């Protein structure tokens, strides 16, 4: 289990780093050619795209680890824990 958690965290870290490096390189190229406002808008857009991709990758990794853990529990005859919904407060 520890290995899967480590791999999931490492994967998200690597993907986030790659998104950051890519955004930085593109920003560096754009800064040489475009006016300041255009560059800032482009950088913000790239940052948002990178963040979304990193979030998708993190969620995918989390789901894969959860699938592995569920299958492992199934193999040893243990029931997978079900998610409990939080109690709804009275309004």
Residue frames as a rotation matrix with the C-alpha (Angstrom) as fourth column:
UNK 1
0.570 0.822 0.000 0.00
0.822 -0.570 0.000 0.00
0.000 0.000 -1.000 0.00
UNK 2
0.409 -0.476 -0.779 2.80
0.205 -0.784 0.586 2.40
-0.889 -0.400 -0.223 0.84
UNK 3
-0.646 -0.684 0.340 4.34
0.453 0.014 0.891 1.88
-0.614 0.730 0.301 -2.57
UNK 4
-0.149 0.671 0.727 1.10
0.960 -0.077 0.268 2.74
0.236 0.738 -0.632 -4.37
UNK 5
0.781 0.421 -0.461 0.63
0.555 -0.806 0.204 5.88
-0.285 -0.415 -0.864 -2.28
UNK 6
-0.005 -0.883 -0.469 4.22
0.166 -0.464 0.870 6.90
-0.986 -0.073 0.149 -2.93
UNK 7
-0.691 -0.251 0.678 3.84
0.665 0.147 0.732 6.27
-0.284 0.957 0.065 -6.67
UNK 8
0.312 0.880 0.358 0.60
0.933 -0.354 0.058 8.25
0.178 0.315 -0.932 -6.78
UNK 9
0.750 -0.074 -0.657 2.20
0.262 -0.879 0.399 11.22
-0.607 -0.471 -0.640 -5.04
UNK 10
-0.334 -0.941 -0.050 5.34
0.232 -0.134 0.964 10.97
-0.914 0.310 0.263 -7.16
UNK 11
-0.378 0.272 0.885 3.26
0.925 0.160 0.345 10.86
-0.048 0.949 -0.312 -10.34
UNK 12
0.702 0.709 0.064 1.32
0.710 -0.704 0.015 13.99
0.056 0.035 -0.998 -9.42
UNK 13
0.468 -0.613 -0.636 4.53
0.113 -0.672 0.732 15.79
-0.877 -0.414 -0.245 -8.45
UNK 14
-0.565 -0.712 0.416 6.21
0.473 0.134 0.871 14.91
-0.676 0.689 0.261 -11.74
UNK 15
-0.074 0.624 0.778 3.19
0.982 -0.091 0.166 15.95
0.174 0.776 -0.606 -13.79
UNK 16
0.845 0.360 -0.395 2.90
0.462 -0.864 0.200 19.24
-0.269 -0.351 -0.897 -11.91
UNK 17
0.085 -0.916 -0.393 6.60
0.116 -0.382 0.917 19.87
-0.990 -0.123 0.074 -12.46
UNK 18
-0.593 -0.273 0.757 6.37
0.730 0.216 0.649 19.14
-0.340 0.938 0.071 -16.16
UNK 19
0.412 0.810 0.417 3.38
0.891 -0.454 0.001 21.45
0.190 0.371 -0.909 -16.51
UNK 20
0.757 -0.168 -0.632 5.32
0.226 -0.839 0.495 24.18
-0.613 -0.517 -0.597 -14.73
UNK 21
-0.326 -0.945 0.015 8.42
0.250 -0.071 0.966 23.76
-0.912 0.319 0.259 -16.87
UNK 22
-0.372 0.272 0.888 6.35
0.928 0.131 0.349 23.74
-0.021 0.953 -0.301 -20.05
UNK 23
0.725 0.688 -0.002 4.47
0.688 -0.725 0.045 26.85
0.030 -0.034 -0.999 -18.99
UNK 24
0.445 -0.641 -0.625 7.73
0.127 -0.646 0.753 28.59
-0.886 -0.415 -0.206 -18.09
UNK 25
-0.564 -0.703 0.433 9.33
0.502 0.125 0.856 27.79
-0.656 0.700 0.283 -21.45
UNK 26
-0.057 0.634 0.772 6.29
0.967 -0.158 0.201 28.97
0.250 0.757 -0.603 -23.38
UNK 27
0.833 0.362 -0.418 6.08
0.496 -0.823 0.277 32.09
-0.244 -0.438 -0.865 -21.25
UNK 28
0.024 -0.922 -0.387 9.76
0.248 -0.369 0.895 32.81
-0.968 -0.118 0.220 -21.84
UNK 29
-0.649 -0.220 0.728 9.27
0.735 0.067 0.675 32.59
-0.197 0.973 0.118 -25.61
UNK 30
0.284 0.867 0.409 6.09
0.901 -0.387 0.195 34.68
0.328 0.313 -0.891 -25.51
UNK 31
0.610 -0.065 -0.790 7.67
0.497 -0.745 0.445 37.38
-0.617 -0.664 -0.422 -23.34
UNK 32
-0.484 -0.872 -0.074 10.29
0.429 -0.310 0.848 38.07
-0.763 0.378 0.524 -25.98
UNK 33
-0.806 0.174 0.565 7.62
0.555 -0.109 0.825 38.73
0.205 0.979 -0.008 -28.63
UNK 34
0.053 0.982 0.181 4.37
0.730 -0.161 0.664 39.89
0.681 0.097 -0.726 -27.00
UNK 35
-0.190 -0.009 0.982 3.41
-0.405 -0.910 -0.087 42.94
0.894 -0.414 0.169 -24.96
UNK 36
-0.904 -0.307 0.297 3.22
-0.370 0.213 -0.905 42.59
0.214 -0.928 -0.306 -21.17
UNK 37
-0.205 0.905 0.373 -0.56
-0.867 0.009 -0.499 42.23
-0.455 -0.425 0.783 -20.85
UNK 38
0.515 0.357 -0.780 -0.78
-0.752 0.625 -0.210 39.58
0.412 0.694 0.590 -23.56
UNK 39
-0.402 -0.762 -0.508 2.04
-0.297 0.633 -0.714 37.69
0.866 -0.136 -0.481 -21.89
UNK 40
-0.818 0.132 0.560 0.32
-0.561 0.033 -0.827 37.84
-0.128 -0.991 0.047 -18.51
UNK 41
0.243 0.970 -0.009 -2.94
-0.918 0.227 -0.327 36.55
-0.315 0.088 0.945 -19.96
UNK 42
0.355 -0.192 -0.915 -1.13
-0.560 0.740 -0.372 33.75
0.749 0.645 0.155 -21.80
UNK 43
-0.725 -0.687 -0.047 0.72
-0.332 0.408 -0.850 32.78
0.603 -0.601 -0.525 -18.64
UNK 44
-0.500 0.628 0.596 -2.49
-0.757 0.018 -0.653 32.69
-0.421 -0.778 0.467 -16.63
UNK 45
0.518 0.714 -0.471 -4.18
-0.854 0.456 -0.249 30.55
0.038 0.532 0.846 -19.29
UNK 46
0.006 -0.607 -0.795 -1.26
-0.380 0.734 -0.563 28.13
0.925 0.305 -0.226 -19.37
UNK 47
-0.851 -0.313 0.422 -1.24
-0.482 0.146 -0.864 27.96
0.208 -0.939 -0.275 -15.59
UNK 48
-0.038 0.931 0.364 -4.93
-0.890 0.134 -0.437 27.11
-0.455 -0.340 0.823 -15.53
UNK 49
0.575 0.211 -0.790 -4.49
-0.669 0.677 -0.306 24.43
0.470 0.705 0.531 -18.19
UNK 50
-0.388 -0.833 -0.395 -1.52
-0.335 0.527 -0.781 22.95
0.859 -0.171 -0.483 -16.35
UNK 51
-0.718 0.191 0.669 -3.40
-0.677 0.033 -0.735 22.93
-0.163 -0.981 0.106 -13.06
UNK 52
0.366 0.930 -0.008 -6.37
-0.891 0.349 -0.290 21.18
-0.267 0.113 0.957 -14.62
UNK 53
0.378 -0.305 -0.874 -4.15
-0.472 0.749 -0.466 18.55
0.796 0.589 0.139 -16.25
UNK 54
-0.718 -0.693 0.070 -2.35
-0.375 0.299 -0.878 17.97
0.587 -0.656 -0.474 -12.94
UNK 55
-0.377 0.673 0.636 -5.68
-0.838 0.044 -0.544 17.61
-0.394 -0.738 0.548 -11.13
UNK 56
0.616 0.600 -0.510 -6.89
-0.773 0.585 -0.245 15.10
0.152 0.545 0.825 -13.72
UNK 57
-0.010 -0.721 -0.693 -3.68
-0.321 0.658 -0.681 13.10
0.947 0.216 -0.238 -13.40
UNK 58
-0.813 -0.274 0.514 -3.86
-0.551 0.073 -0.832 13.14
0.191 -0.959 -0.210 -9.61
UNK 59
0.069 0.926 0.371 -7.46
-0.905 0.215 -0.368 11.93
-0.420 -0.310 0.853 -9.66
UNK 60
0.589 0.084 -0.804 -6.59
-0.601 0.711 -0.366 9.21
0.540 0.698 0.470 -12.15
UNK 61
-0.460 -0.837 -0.297 -3.69
-0.307 0.464 -0.831 8.04
0.833 -0.291 -0.470 -9.99
UNK 62
-0.645 0.279 0.711 -5.89
-0.744 -0.014 -0.668 8.08
-0.177 -0.960 0.217 -6.88
UNK 63
0.457 0.886 -0.076 -8.55
-0.870 0.427 -0.247 5.97
-0.187 0.179 0.966 -8.61
UNK 64
0.313 -0.424 -0.850 -5.96
-0.432 0.733 -0.525 3.48
0.846 0.532 0.046 -9.85
UNK 65
-0.779 -0.605 0.167 -4.54
-0.388 0.255 -0.886 3.06
0.493 -0.754 -0.433 -6.35
UNK 66
-0.291 0.764 0.576 -8.06
-0.867 0.044 -0.496 2.64
-0.404 -0.644 0.650 -4.95
UNK 67
0.608 0.496 -0.620 -8.78
-0.743 0.632 -0.222 -0.07
0.281 0.595 0.753 -7.56
UNK 68
-0.193 -0.773 -0.604 -5.60
-0.290 0.633 -0.718 -1.93
0.937 0.036 -0.346 -6.64
UNK 69
-0.844 -0.125 0.521 -6.43
-0.529 0.040 -0.848 -1.74
0.085 -0.991 -0.100 -2.94
UNK 70
0.126 0.971 0.201 -10.01
-0.941 0.181 -0.286 -2.93
-0.314 -0.153 0.937 -3.52
UNK 71
0.533 0.020 -0.846 -8.79
-0.531 0.786 -0.317 -5.89
0.658 0.618 0.429 -5.56
UNK 72
-0.572 -0.799 -0.187 -6.20
-0.281 0.405 -0.870 -6.77
0.771 -0.445 -0.456 -2.92
UNK 73
-0.602 0.431 0.672 -8.87
-0.752 -0.022 -0.659 -6.68
-0.269 -0.902 0.337 -0.20
UNK 74
0.473 0.822 -0.317 -11.12
-0.881 0.439 -0.178 -8.84
-0.007 0.363 0.932 -2.35
UNK 75
0.131 -0.514 -0.848 -8.37
-0.414 0.749 -0.518 -11.42
0.901 0.419 -0.115 -2.81
UNK 76
-0.870 -0.488 -0.069 -7.86
-0.136 0.372 -0.918 -11.82
0.474 -0.789 -0.390 0.92
UNK 77
-0.345 0.837 -0.425 -11.59
0.725 0.525 0.445 -12.00
0.596 -0.155 -0.788 1.53
UNK 78
-0.601 0.104 -0.792 -11.95
0.586 -0.617 -0.526 -8.63
-0.544 -0.780 0.310 3.20
UNK 79
0.432 0.805 0.407 -14.77
0.897 -0.337 -0.286 -6.30
-0.093 0.489 -0.867 2.30
UNK 80
-0.569 -0.551 0.611 -13.82
0.629 -0.770 -0.109 -2.99
0.530 0.322 0.784 0.82
UNK 81
-0.555 0.379 -0.741 -14.87
0.572 -0.473 -0.670 -0.13
-0.604 -0.795 0.046 3.05
UNK 82
0.081 0.653 0.753 -17.80
0.928 -0.324 0.182 1.84
0.363 0.684 -0.632 1.76
UNK 83
-0.849 -0.344 0.401 -17.76
0.235 -0.925 -0.297 5.59
0.473 -0.158 0.867 1.87
UNK 84
-0.166 0.790 -0.590 -20.06
0.963 0.000 -0.271 6.98
-0.214 -0.613 -0.761 4.49
UNK 85
-0.081 0.228 0.970 -21.90
0.487 -0.840 0.238 10.13
0.870 0.492 -0.043 3.64
UNK 86
-0.962 -0.263 -0.072 -21.68
0.197 -0.488 -0.850 12.85
0.189 -0.832 0.521 6.23
UNK 87
-0.249 0.913 -0.322 -24.85
0.915 0.113 -0.387 13.50
-0.317 -0.391 -0.864 8.18
UNK 88
-0.304 0.233 0.924 -26.89
0.545 -0.752 0.370 16.32
0.781 0.616 0.102 6.73
UNK 89
-0.954 -0.028 -0.300 -27.33
0.270 -0.521 -0.810 19.20
-0.134 -0.853 0.504 9.11
UNK 90
-0.027 1.000 -0.016 -30.90
0.970 0.022 -0.242 20.21
-0.242 -0.022 -0.970 9.91
UNK 91
-0.850 -0.212 0.482 -31.93
0.382 -0.878 0.289 23.41
0.362 0.430 0.827 8.21
